[in-house]
């Protein structure tokens, strides 16, 4: 079966059963598929930004007083969860992104996410969303813009994954419960381990990615 290397995005093929990994045709690197490798991948899947956004807005909705009606909740989920996650099926059918493998998937995910964030801000300003929802849409949009600037202009691959985790953690700690900080610290440590294990990011890239939404969130708390 042909698939893509998680390290560089090039085509890889499955080796024989005696070989404990998958060989990258471009650079010869193998991806270990043991229990720890599977765990690392699971951690990264369940902590992706769209899922964390869904968790954030669901808990805020259940908490009460932070989201104005079920309509605002649904719209928020569409812009912050459905839009970003749609990049994964779209990448398979859009040749310019499909041919670039993992890099193409990552680029399309950032595009779709920022489109959703921009539409969310537009909705919040035009239709008068709650202060918490407006703050979060602005935080997502500015954080996404910061990632693009840092990644494209400065050539530093700040982790969008860490950004997508720590933004919701910060918001939950501020709006819902400070216990979210403890849970967030555990999740962030797990994401760091999983990302380093899968060689997706370096430690500085993960730390910078995690700090961006924290700084942006409190900036908007002070401004609004």
Secondary structure, 3 states (H helix, E strand, C coil): CEEECCCCCCEEEECCCCCCEEEECCCCCEEECCHHHHHHHHHHHHCCHHHHHHHHHHHHHHHCCCCCHHHHHHHHHHHHHHHHHHHHHHHCCCHHHHCCHHHHHHHHHHHHHHHHHHHHHHHHHHHCCCHHHHHHHHHHHHHHHHHHHHHHHCCCCCCHHHHHHHHHHHHHHHHCCCHHHHHHHHHHHHHHHHHHHCCCCCHHHHHHHHHHHHHHHHHHHHHC
